[in-house]
Amino acid sequence: MKKIFFILTVIASIVSFSSCTEKNEAAEYDNWKERNQHYVDSIAALAHSNKDGWTKILAFNLMDSVENINPNVNHYVYVKKLENGAGKVKPEFMDSVRVHYLGRLIPSASHSQGQIFDKSYNSYTLNEETDVPSLLSVRGTVVGYSTALQHMVEGDRWKVVIPYYLGYGEIDYSQIPGYSALIFDIKLSRIYKRNIDTNTTWH
């Protein structure tokens, strides 16, 4: 009898834990579209007023690849410049770059700083002596990311906030729920001009 009671207790605990876990996961993304829009709106208000170091950059005319976006309305990515580089040249759409980056979602119940969904760092902090910057095609990134890159020079480090419609849109993408604003820390380390810089080895 005691053995049966013990088994039933264990089963009840597992069911209860699973139920709580599902509720927590659901709560993590409750009203996700609205919460993301509120976050972006708060940053946009600072950028439009040039407060707290925030500025705005007009997204390039790449709206053909973005669904449900009115091309006749201005769309922006929002930038806070953390370090100013010494470079003189900016990458163009067909160029490649090497960047250090860390991407987060907006803060949530389980992630006060925002869930990290991708990074080039070996740990959670950039170490330029040991971390190798990722090689990316500018045109191979989402609209908001490529927009920011084309305004940077080598050595620039920016915090970039990208509205969902200039990121991965309305549909879930890997670890990123639909309607997610993307928050990136990006450092542009090197630019490789198309058909000129053919050696992209990091050294």
N, C-alpha and C positions, 0 to 999 in steps of 0.2 A: 504493500500500500504506500509506504514511504517512497519507494522507488518511483511509482507512478506519479505521486504528487510532485516529486523532484523534476521529473521529465516534463510534466505539465507546466511547472513554474518556469523552466528554461524556455519552453516554446512560447509562453506568454511574454517573457522578457524579450525574446527575439522579435516577435510580432510588434511589441510596443516600441522597440528601438527602431525597427524599420519604418513604422508609422511616423515617428518623430523625425527621422532622417528625411523622409519624403516631404513632410510639412516644412522642415527647415529649408530644403532645396527649393520648394515652391516659393517660400517667403523671400528667398534670396533675390528672386526676379519679379516679385509682385509689382504691378504698375511700371514695368521696366521701361516702356516707351516714354511714359510721362516723366519718370525720374531722370532719364537720359536727356530729354528735352529741357527739363528744368536746369540740369547741370550745364548744358551747353548755353542756354539763355543767360545764366549767371556769368559765365566766362565772356560771352558776347557783349554783355553790358559793360564789363570792364574794358574790353578791347575797343569798343566803339568810343569810349571816353578816354582811352589810353591811360588807364589806371593800373596800378600794381604791376607795371611792366608788360601788360598784355597789349598786343596789336593784332590786327586782322589782315589776312591776305586773300584777295579775290581768287577763287578757284578758277583754274584754266578752263577753257571751253572744251571740255571733254564729256559733255553731258549726253552725247550719243550713246555712251556705254553705261549710263546710269538710268535705271527705270524710274518712272513716275516723278521726274524732276523737270520743273519748268525752266527751260533754257533762257527765258526772257527775264528771270529774276536773278539778282546777284546772290551768289553762295560763297561762304567764306570758311577758311580754316583759321584757327586762333593760335597765336604764337607768343611765348614768353622767351626772350633771348637770355640764355644762361651764361654763355661764353661767346666772345666775338673772335672769329678766326682771322688769320692774316692773309687768307687767299684772296685772289682778285677775280677769279673766274667762277661762274656758276654753271652747274650741269644743265644740259638740255635734255629734252624728252627722250632722245634716242641714245643718250650716253649711259654709261654704267658708273657705279659709285661703290665705295667701301664705307660702311657706316657701322658705328656702335649704336645699338638701340635697345630699349626696353619698352614693351607695350602693356598697358593696363586698361581695365575697364573702370567705370566710375566706382567710388566707394560703395560698399554694400555691407550687409549684416555680418558676414564672415570675413570680409576683407576691408579693413578701415582705410587702407591706402589704395584700394582697387586691386582686383584679381589680376595677376600677371598672366598673360596669355602667350607671350613670346618674348624672347630676348636673345641678344648675341653674346651676352656676358657669360663667363664660366660660373659666376656666383650671382649674387643679387646686387652687387656694387661693381661699377666699371673700374677695371684695373688696366690701364692702357699699356702697361709693361708686359702683361701676359695675355690679355684678351685680343683676339684677332678680329678686326671688323669684318662684317659680312659683305660679300660681293652681291650687289643687286643691280638689276636693270631698272632705270628710272621709270620706264613705261610699264614695267612688270608689277608695280605697286598700285595700291588703291589711289583714287583720284586725289584725296586729301593729302596723302603721303607724298605723291609725286609733285603736287603743287608746292608743298613746303620745300622739298629738295631743290626745286628749280629756283628758289630764292636764296639758297644758302651758298656760302663759300667754304673752302676747306678750313677746318678748325672751328667752325660754328657749332655750338651745342644749343639746341632749342628744346623747350617743352611745347608740344603741339597737341591741340585738341581738335579732333575731326568729327563733325556730325555724322550720324549713322549713314545718311544717304550719300556721303562722300567716302564712306568706308565699305563695310560689307553688306549694307542695306538691311532689308526687312527679314531676311531668311537667316536661320542659324548657320554659322560657319565654324566648323571645328569646335573649339571651346568658347566661341563667341556667340552669345544669343543674338537673335535678330533685334534690330533697333539700338544696337550698342554704339555709343560714342567711343572713339578710340583715343587714348591718351598716351602719347609717345614721348620718351626722352631720346632725342636723336643727336648724335655727333657725326658730322660729315668729315671723314678722315682723308678721302682721296677721290678725285674725279678722273675717269678714263674717257677721253673723247672718242666718239665713234670713228672707227677706221683709222685712228691715229695712234692711240695707246693700246696696242694689241697685247702687251704683257700685263696681265692683271694680278700677277703673283704679289702677295703681300710681303714686303721686306723693309 
